[in-house]
């Protein structure tokens, strides 16, 4: 009569709870540890398109908030919007970067339009309705505060052929501009004013214009003289606006600080002009973005 063989001695029976476990053994057959055999959920690969869209949206959002760099934001934001949409339809890729880029591009576009319309509204407010530019010329042609002065319309004189003299008071509804002095051949003074100023090109020299801008408008919030323009026009009719060569003159005029009624900003502006005809050009002065332009002699 045979005895039934009991489980455990010659065989091993696994329970349902042990079916998903892996038995690790050390050399010699001794069990070392039991590790769960549960499958690991695979991590979704990086959504490169979504990452690019997010970067473009963030950079575009930043530029959309800067009035002088709005065009960069307007280029990047639509690109980010399109890439964000594409990233959302990629299978097996993370979606959160595409969603963030989509939101940033939409909000950035709204902010960009708000900044643009704010700049345009401010510019129009500063310039429109200023009326005809009026000029008061000193009788001795040597100062703006002379006792004997004659007020004339900008249409009667102030042309390139017949410019106003230095010291004339040029006034619109909001601004009063006075050209105090013009210094020809000011290259040494301009170069010494800033270590980053480059010497003028061969055949050219720096000319320095000192002028005052007074806010005479009624805006309780004040205005910046940034939309006032004082440019140099060469003898052959070429306009030099000061950006051809960016040079910082001594005591430069501050055009970015807000001025309130009757406050004045005074300082210098440098121009790189042809040496041979520097004294034959004129200054083009506009007391406001849309105000009438008049011309002032340089000597």
Secondary structure as the mmCIF struct_conf table of DSSP 4:
data_model
#
loop_
_struct_conf.conf_type_id
_struct_conf.id
_struct_conf.beg_label_comp_id
_struct_conf.beg_label_asym_id
_struct_conf.beg_label_seq_id
_struct_conf.end_label_comp_id
_struct_conf.end_label_asym_id
_struct_conf.end_label_seq_id
HELX_LH_PP_P HELX_LH_PP_P1 UNK A 2 UNK A 6
TURN_TY1_P TURN_TY1_P1 UNK A 7 UNK A 9
BEND BEND1 UNK A 10 UNK A 10
HELX_RH_3T_P HELX_RH_3T_P1 UNK A 16 UNK A 18
TURN_TY1_P TURN_TY1_P2 UNK A 19 UNK A 20
STRN STRN1 UNK A 21 UNK A 25
TURN_TY1_P TURN_TY1_P3 UNK A 27 UNK A 28
BEND BEND2 UNK A 29 UNK A 29
STRN STRN2 UNK A 31 UNK A 36
HELX_LH_PP_P HELX_LH_PP_P2 UNK A 38 UNK A 44
STRN STRN3 UNK A 45 UNK A 45
HELX_LH_PP_P HELX_LH_PP_P3 UNK A 46 UNK A 46
HELX_RH_AL_P HELX_RH_AL_P1 UNK A 48 UNK A 64
TURN_TY1_P TURN_TY1_P4 UNK A 65 UNK A 65
HELX_RH_3T_P HELX_RH_3T_P2 UNK A 67 UNK A 69
HELX_RH_AL_P HELX_RH_AL_P2 UNK A 70 UNK A 88
TURN_TY1_P TURN_TY1_P5 UNK A 89 UNK A 89
TURN_TY1_P TURN_TY1_P6 UNK A 91 UNK A 92
STRN STRN4 UNK A 93 UNK A 93
HELX_RH_AL_P HELX_RH_AL_P3 UNK A 96 UNK A 127
TURN_TY1_P TURN_TY1_P7 UNK A 128 UNK A 129
BEND BEND3 UNK A 132 UNK A 132
STRN STRN5 UNK A 134 UNK A 138
TURN_TY1_P TURN_TY1_P8 UNK A 139 UNK A 140
BEND BEND4 UNK A 141 UNK A 142
TURN_TY1_P TURN_TY1_P9 UNK A 144 UNK A 145
BEND BEND5 UNK A 147 UNK A 148
STRN STRN6 UNK A 149 UNK A 153
TURN_TY1_P TURN_TY1_P10 UNK A 154 UNK A 156
BEND BEND6 UNK A 157 UNK A 157
BEND BEND7 UNK A 159 UNK A 162
HELX_LH_PP_P HELX_LH_PP_P4 UNK A 163 UNK A 163
STRN STRN7 UNK A 164 UNK A 164
HELX_LH_PP_P HELX_LH_PP_P5 UNK A 165 UNK A 165
TURN_TY1_P TURN_TY1_P11 UNK A 166 UNK A 167
STRN STRN8 UNK A 169 UNK A 171
BEND BEND8 UNK A 173 UNK A 174
STRN STRN9 UNK A 175 UNK A 183
BEND BEND9 UNK A 184 UNK A 185
HELX_RH_AL_P HELX_RH_AL_P4 UNK A 187 UNK A 193
TURN_TY1_P TURN_TY1_P12 UNK A 195 UNK A 196
HELX_LH_PP_P HELX_LH_PP_P6 UNK A 197 UNK A 201
TURN_TY1_P TURN_TY1_P13 UNK A 202 UNK A 203
STRN STRN10 UNK A 204 UNK A 215
BEND BEND10 UNK A 217 UNK A 217
TURN_TY1_P TURN_TY1_P14 UNK A 220 UNK A 221
STRN STRN11 UNK A 223 UNK A 224
HELX_RH_3T_P HELX_RH_3T_P3 UNK A 225 UNK A 227
STRN STRN12 UNK A 229 UNK A 233
TURN_TY1_P TURN_TY1_P15 UNK A 235 UNK A 236
BEND BEND11 UNK A 237 UNK A 237
STRN STRN13 UNK A 239 UNK A 240
BEND BEND12 UNK A 242 UNK A 242
BEND BEND13 UNK A 244 UNK A 245
TURN_TY1_P TURN_TY1_P16 UNK A 250 UNK A 251
STRN STRN14 UNK A 252 UNK A 252
BEND BEND14 UNK A 256 UNK A 257
STRN STRN15 UNK A 258 UNK A 259
TURN_TY1_P TURN_TY1_P17 UNK A 261 UNK A 262
STRN STRN16 UNK A 264 UNK A 274
BEND BEND15 UNK A 275 UNK A 275
TURN_TY1_P TURN_TY1_P18 UNK A 276 UNK A 277
HELX_RH_3T_P HELX_RH_3T_P4 UNK A 278 UNK A 280
STRN STRN17 UNK A 282 UNK A 286
BEND BEND16 UNK A 287 UNK A 288
TURN_TY1_P TURN_TY1_P19 UNK A 289 UNK A 290
BEND BEND17 UNK A 291 UNK A 291
HELX_LH_PP_P HELX_LH_PP_P7 UNK A 292 UNK A 292
STRN STRN18 UNK A 293 UNK A 297
#
